[in-house]
Amino acid sequence: MNNSPLSDLLSPLQLEHAARCIEQAQSIAIITHQNPDGDALGSSLAMRHFLLSLGKHTVTNIVPTSFPDFLAWLPGLDSVIQYEQQPEAAAAALREADLVICTDLGESTRVAALSPVLTERFDSYTASRTSVNSANSALLIIDHHLSRVCTDQPEQIAYPECASASELVFRLAYQLGKLSLTPDFATCIYTGMMTDTGNFSYNSCHPEMYSIIAMLLTTGINKDTIYDRVFNAWNADRMRLVGYCLYHKMKLFPEYRTALITLNRREMYRFNAKSGDMEGIVNMPLQIKDIYYSVFMREDKIPPHQIPDAGGAKVKAKISFRSQGDRPVNKLAHEVFRGGGHMNASGGEYFGSVDEAAQKFIETMPRYMQKE
């Protein structure tokens, strides 16, 4: 009888690949996706703490873009290299590492201006699988989104049924038999799991999730303090921005059970909005009775690496999609807005203003939102 509180989710092939990559590497770079959220930072920093516990001394964490202020307290974040502040150091660390670990990330295109460098690693890794191992080709993906690399290469760790990449980092350490439960590791894992489930309000019905939480709490971390630091850390401008979005900017489409909120750059400037201030706004309309779909669009500058693809557009709309129950939004995000994600939580983008993106959404909504 197996008395373990956790099932063996990861396969022997995945465990063997991860163990070999980690054991052979002298220098390791950990990278997560652009605009990192709690799970992106939590999983990448937890991976850092795990590797340090194994005696790996040269571990570099990289984020392609800035992160929200309400996550700046996470243990280990002071050692992270931000590409926007240190582009040469970030690119060099990624290119020269013996092993690159991607957490909450399975596509090389989701790291903003670092995409060409990460694509080199992905291509080198793919080539090395059919030839003699080459230098700087080792790659380990730990993600809870489907991607082509993980679909084609089953040794990589990708489980869309998991609510967070942080849970997968925990399971990797646990199944390798090398879990070192420290408060710093536990804090990062808990933060990632908590934020990617909306404080365990969605995608959080699997019993083993709470077995992991119970183990994390044995380290003495205070989950209430973590919640307070993440969800109760807004300033007055952010609160006024939320009020403006809900009162002035929210449009309801009752026949499609859908809410839409848009913000242009002028409006964000009015409320001094910065990275992270829009976090969670997309979820708020789902609290309205009989609203099952929510879409939030905000206007942003087009970064240099996307200018060739922008078709002359000066701005783009960054889009978040949310839904409830068995109502998918990932198909819409993928087919119309260059994105993707989970069935109930996806993202996308549109080259053009938020008004143009909103019109595109309204035109295509009847094909994707169920009339009920």
C-alpha positions in Angstrom: 0.0 0.0 0.0 1.3 3.4 -0.9 1.1 5.7 2.1 2.5 8.7 0.2 0.2 11.8 0.3 1.0 12.4 -3.4 0.6 10.2 -6.5 3.5 9.8 -8.9 2.3 12.3 -11.5 5.6 12.7 -13.3 6.7 9.8 -15.4 10.0 7.9 -15.0 11.2 9.4 -18.3 10.6 12.9 -17.1 12.3 12.3 -13.7 15.3 10.7 -15.4 15.7 13.6 -17.8 15.4 16.2 -15.1 17.8 14.4 -12.8 20.4 14.0 -15.5 20.2 17.6 -16.7 20.5 18.9 -13.1 23.3 16.5 -12.1 25.5 17.3 -15.2 25.0 21.1 -15.1 27.6 23.4 -13.5 25.8 26.6 -14.5 22.0 26.9 -14.7 19.7 29.7 -16.0 16.1 29.7 -14.9 13.7 31.8 -17.0 9.9 32.4 -16.9 7.5 34.2 -19.2 7.2 37.9 -19.9 5.0 40.0 -17.6 5.6 37.4 -14.8 2.8 36.7 -12.4 2.8 35.0 -9.0 3.1 31.5 -10.4 5.9 32.5 -12.9 8.0 34.1 -10.1 7.0 31.5 -7.5 7.9 28.5 -9.6 11.2 30.0 -10.9 12.4 31.1 -7.5 11.3 27.9 -5.8 13.4 26.1 -8.5 16.3 28.3 -7.5 16.0 27.4 -3.8 15.7 23.7 -4.7 18.9 23.8 -6.9 20.8 25.6 -4.2 19.8 22.9 -1.7 21.3 20.4 -4.1 24.7 22.2 -4.0 24.3 24.0 -7.3 26.0 27.3 -6.8 25.8 29.0 -10.2 22.1 29.6 -10.6 20.8 32.6 -12.5 17.1 33.7 -12.5 16.0 35.8 -15.5 12.8 37.6 -16.1 12.2 39.1 -19.6 10.1 42.1 -18.3 9.3 43.8 -15.0 7.2 42.2 -12.3 4.5 43.6 -10.1 5.4 45.5 -7.0 3.2 43.3 -4.8 5.5 40.3 -5.6 8.8 42.2 -4.9 9.1 40.6 -1.4 9.5 37.0 -2.6 12.6 35.4 -1.2 15.4 35.3 -3.8 13.9 38.0 -6.0 16.8 40.4 -5.2 19.1 38.0 -7.2 16.9 38.1 -10.4 18.3 39.6 -13.6 15.7 41.7 -15.4 16.3 41.9 -19.1 15.0 45.4 -19.4 17.6 46.6 -16.9 20.5 44.3 -17.8 19.9 43.1 -21.3 23.5 42.0 -22.0 23.8 40.1 -18.7 20.5 38.3 -19.2 21.2 37.3 -22.7 24.7 36.0 -21.8 23.4 34.0 -18.8 20.8 32.4 -21.0 23.1 31.6 -23.9 26.1 30.4 -21.8 24.3 28.2 -19.2 24.9 24.5 -19.2 21.2 24.0 -18.5 18.2 26.3 -19.1 15.1 25.6 -17.0 11.8 27.2 -18.2 9.1 27.4 -15.5 5.5 28.3 -16.3 6.9 28.6 -19.9 6.8 26.1 -22.8 7.2 28.4 -25.8 10.3 30.3 -26.7 8.2 33.2 -28.1 6.8 34.2 -24.7 10.0 35.9 -23.4 9.7 39.2 -25.2 13.1 40.4 -26.6 14.8 37.3 -25.3 12.8 35.1 -27.8 15.7 34.8 -30.3 18.1 33.7 -27.6 15.7 31.2 -26.1 14.8 29.9 -29.5 18.4 29.1 -30.1 18.4 26.9 -27.0 15.1 25.2 -28.0 16.5 24.5 -31.5 19.8 23.2 -30.1 18.0 20.9 -27.7 15.8 19.5 -30.5 18.8 18.9 -32.6 20.7 17.2 -29.8 18.0 14.6 -29.3 19.0 13.0 -32.6 22.7 13.5 -32.5 25.7 13.5 -30.1 25.1 15.8 -27.2 26.3 19.3 -28.1 27.4 22.1 -25.7 24.7 24.4 -24.4 21.8 22.3 -25.5 20.4 21.0 -22.2 16.8 22.1 -21.6 14.2 21.4 -18.9 10.6 22.6 -19.2 8.2 22.7 -16.2 4.9 24.1 -17.3 1.2 23.6 -17.0 0.3 24.7 -20.5 0.4 22.6 -23.6 3.2 23.4 -26.1 4.6 21.9 -29.2 8.0 21.1 -27.6 6.3 19.2 -24.7 3.9 17.4 -27.0 6.8 16.3 -29.3 9.2 15.5 -26.5 7.6 13.6 -23.6 10.6 13.9 -21.3 9.7 17.5 -20.8 7.2 18.2 -17.9 3.9 19.7 -19.0 0.6 18.9 -17.2 -2.3 21.2 -18.2 -4.4 19.5 -15.5 -2.2 21.0 -12.9 -3.4 24.4 -11.6 0.1 25.9 -11.4 3.7 25.4 -12.5 4.7 25.8 -8.8 2.9 22.6 -8.0 4.9 20.8 -10.6 8.2 22.2 -9.2 7.1 20.8 -5.8 6.2 17.5 -7.3 9.6 17.2 -9.2 11.5 17.8 -6.0 9.2 15.4 -4.1 9.4 12.6 -6.7 13.2 12.9 -7.0 13.4 12.2 -3.3 15.4 15.4 -2.7 12.7 17.7 -1.4 14.2 20.2 1.1 11.3 22.0 2.8 12.6 25.4 3.8 10.5 28.4 4.5 11.8 30.2 1.4 11.0 27.3 -0.9 7.6 26.9 0.7 6.8 30.6 0.4 7.5 30.6 -3.3 5.5 27.4 -4.0 2.5 28.6 -1.9 2.5 32.0 -3.6 2.5 30.4 -7.0 -0.3 28.0 -6.2 -2.4 30.7 -4.4 -2.2 33.3 -7.2 -2.8 30.9 -10.1 -6.0 29.7 -8.4 -7.3 33.1 -7.2 -6.6 32.1 -3.6 -7.9 28.6 -4.3 -11.2 29.8 -5.7 -10.9 28.1 -9.1 -9.0 25.2 -10.6 -8.4 24.0 -7.1 -10.6 21.0 -6.4 -7.9 18.3 -6.5 -7.4 16.9 -3.0 -3.6 16.5 -3.5 -3.2 20.2 -3.9 -4.1 20.5 -0.2 -1.7 17.7 0.8 1.0 19.9 -0.7 -0.2 22.9 1.2 -0.2 20.9 4.4 3.4 20.0 3.8 4.3 23.6 3.0 2.8 24.8 6.3 5.0 22.5 8.3 7.9 24.9 7.6 6.2 27.6 9.6 5.1 29.9 6.8 2.1 32.0 7.5 -0.4 31.7 4.6 -2.5 34.6 5.9 0.6 36.9 5.7 1.3 35.8 2.2 -2.3 36.5 1.1 -2.1 39.9 2.7 1.2 40.8 0.9 -0.2 39.8 -2.4 -3.9 40.8 -2.4 -3.9 43.7 0.1 -1.0 45.7 -1.2 -2.7 48.1 -3.6 -2.3 51.9 -3.4 -5.1 54.4 -3.7 -4.5 55.0 -7.4 -5.1 51.3 -8.1 -8.4 51.3 -6.1 -9.6 54.3 -8.1 -8.6 52.6 -11.3 -10.7 49.6 -10.4 -13.7 51.8 -9.7 -13.3 53.6 -13.0 -13.1 50.3 -14.9 -16.2 48.9 -13.2 -18.3 52.1 -13.4 -17.3 53.7 -16.6 -15.6 51.1 -18.8 -17.4 47.8 -18.2 -19.8 46.8 -21.0 -22.2 43.9 -20.6 -23.6 41.6 -23.3 -26.3 39.8 -21.5 -27.3 37.6 -24.4 -23.8 36.1 -24.4 -23.3 36.3 -20.6 -20.2 38.4 -21.3 -18.4 41.4 -19.8 -15.8 43.5 -21.6 -13.5 46.1 -20.0 -11.0 48.2 -22.0 -8.3 50.7 -21.0 -6.3 52.9 -23.3 -2.9 54.4 -22.5 -4.4 57.8 -21.7 -6.7 56.3 -19.1 -3.9 54.3 -17.5 -1.7 57.4 -17.3 -4.5 59.2 -15.6 -4.4 56.7 -12.7 -0.6 56.3 -12.7 -1.0 52.6 -13.6 2.1 50.5 -13.5 3.0 46.9 -13.9 0.7 44.7 -11.9 -2.0 47.3 -11.2 -4.4 45.6 -13.7 -3.9 42.2 -12.1 -7.2 40.6 -11.2 -9.5 43.2 -12.8 -10.6 40.6 -15.4 -12.0 38.3 -12.7 -14.3 40.9 -11.1 -17.2 40.9 -13.7 -17.5 37.1 -13.0 -19.0 38.0 -9.7 -22.1 39.4 -11.5 -24.9 36.9 -11.6 -25.3 35.2 -15.0 -22.0 36.6 -16.3 -19.8 33.6 -17.4 -17.2 35.3 -19.6 -15.0 38.2 -18.9 -12.5 40.0 -21.2 -10.1 42.7 -20.2 -8.1 44.7 -22.7 -5.4 47.3 -22.0 -3.3 49.3 -24.5 0.5 49.0 -24.6 3.4 50.2 -26.6 4.7 47.7 -29.2 8.1 46.5 -28.0 11.0 46.6 -30.5 11.1 42.8 -31.1 7.4 42.8 -32.3 7.7 45.8 -34.6 8.3 43.6 -37.7 5.1 41.7 -37.0 2.9 44.8 -36.1 2.0 45.8 -39.6 2.6 49.5 -38.9 0.5 49.6 -35.8 1.8 52.0 -33.1 0.2 50.3 -30.1 -1.3 46.9 -29.2 -4.0 45.5 -27.0 -3.0 43.0 -24.3 -6.0 40.8 -23.6 -7.0 38.6 -20.7 -9.9 36.1 -21.0 -11.7 34.4 -18.1 -14.7 32.1 -18.0 -16.6 29.8 -15.6 -17.5 26.2 -15.8 -17.1 24.2 -19.1 -17.0 27.4 -21.2 -13.7 27.6 -23.1 -11.9 30.9 -23.9 -8.6 29.4 -25.1 -10.0 28.7 -28.6 -11.0 32.3 -29.0 -7.6 33.5 -27.7 -5.7 31.2 -30.1 -7.8 31.6 -33.2 -8.5 35.4 -33.1 -5.9 37.0 -30.8 -2.6 35.3 -31.3 -2.7 33.7 -27.8 -3.9 30.7 -25.9 -3.9 29.2 -22.4 -6.2 27.2 -20.3 -9.9 26.6 -20.9 -11.0 29.1 -18.3 -8.0 31.5 -18.3 -6.2 32.6 -21.5 -4.4 35.6 -22.9 -3.9 37.2 -26.3 -2.9 40.4 -28.1 -4.0 42.5 -31.0 -1.8 44.9 -33.0 -3.9 48.1 -32.9 -5.8 50.2 -30.4 -8.0 48.7 -27.7 -11.0 50.2 -29.5 -10.1 48.2 -32.6 -9.5 45.1 -30.5 -12.8 45.5 -28.8 -14.6 45.8 -32.1 -12.8 42.7 -33.3 -13.9 40.8 -30.2 -17.6 42.0 -30.5 -17.7 40.8 -34.1 -16.3 37.4 -33.3 -18.1 36.9 -29.9 -21.1 35.1 -31.4 -18.9 32.3 -32.7 -17.3 31.6 -29.3 -19.6 32.7 -26.5 -22.5 30.3 -25.8 -26.0 31.8 -25.7 -27.7 30.3 -22.7 
